[in-house]
Amino acid sequence: MALTGLQIYKLLPRTNCGDCNFPTCMAFAMAVATKRVALDQCPHVSDEARSALAEASEPPMKLVSIGTGDKKIDIGQETVLFRHEERFQHEAGVAVLFEDNLSDAELEKKVEEIKKLKFLRVGEEIGVNLVALKHNIADAETYASISKKLSESTDLPLILMSDDPSVIEASLKAIGDEKPLIYAANKSNFEKMANMAKQFGCPLSVYSEKLEELADLTQDIKKLGVDNLVIDPGVRQAPHIIDQLTRLRRLAVQKVFRPLGYPVIMFVDEEEPYQETIQATQCMCKYANLIVMRGTNPWQLLPLLTVRQNIYTDPQVPNAIEDKLYEIGTVTPDSPVLVTTNFSLTYFTVESEVENSKIPSYISVVETEGMGVLNAYAGDKWSAEKIAKFLEKQKVREKVNHNTIIIPGLVAVFRAELIDEYEWNVIVGPEEAARIPSFLRNEWKPGVSK
Ligand code: SF4
């Protein structure tokens, strides 16, 4: 169990020297107890105190790395149950499942499908992170050769799935030092699996449908020298998944129950693609750290990856971009000037629709503390005056040979003031970004508004 602030305080030097950037040792102890700072921030902790406090300063959930080099992904080390309490630390991995009975042609086709599962959203590339290879019918040699092919043909780390240690071992020898996730150790094979994970330096999944047994297994495996673990509680049915994953997350981060303080892998077992996406998304929200699914349709992956991108941002940091004048395409003095806020999702949506229009344009981004159009208006974060000031600061009149700006339809109310007080010619644009391409093509006439 984690130590309380008072217990930690008793082990500190208690000199209140302030070298840790906290005014008192008690304040520092409280911060360590709530895992807001690391113990190392106090340079005066004795070795005895350090070892006694090591557990208190460790995150309640283990950080596990899968793969190596550019292929490596980190999962786990979560500290909270709810995102707004702090933030979620490491994005959940999304893996696509392969079976070992695929023909060469089917395997290559699926690899090509996976390579296309990359999307640009809010200025960031999002995509699947791993491939999982399930052992069904192949012998150890064939399974090893398929895993090698997968490893060479994708830039993603592997999950090797078999209960048979000899199958996993053949594959590990074939793919070299790739450090895939081994799935899975269970009650009957854990010693062999743990020894293999130790020998090859790989993370290891542990499977049991009973939480007590799962906790015992992780401790038995830890005694064998392997602590880079991912746990699978074996639930596959929708009504039980959220229940069990919530219980696991509570035990890990609230009770700091170390035997279950590991990232969780979930397998989405739905034949119907829509249901598969829904279930995967539920797992993403609560509380899987690794999700394995069969589907490779872009329409299945994009919503799942979008949810992941949304919940793994830091809620305490505004999702904002730099306020400046952006040039989209090869702009000229005739180009239109669109005005928007510095909420990154708003900006990148507007940017992509301007690109779709094929009309080179300026986008004047006004600082609104990372709020979208309506929120910024309702929260008094932007106004006609603020827009006018930013247009001046960005020297917009010097870049174009007209004095026309296009403002979002949702803030048409700014139009009169921008015309009367600041002498801009104002066109009220569409309320939805999706209408920008047709709006620019139909409404923007270079030279008309000089
Ligand atoms: S640096 Fe250490 S001894 Fe000094 S105030 Fe902080 S916790 Fe106390």
Residues whose N, C-alpha, C, O or C-beta is under 5 A from the ligand:
A	BS01	SF4	L12 P13 R14 T15 N16 C17 G18 D19 C20 F22 T24 C25 F28 Q41 C42 P43 H44
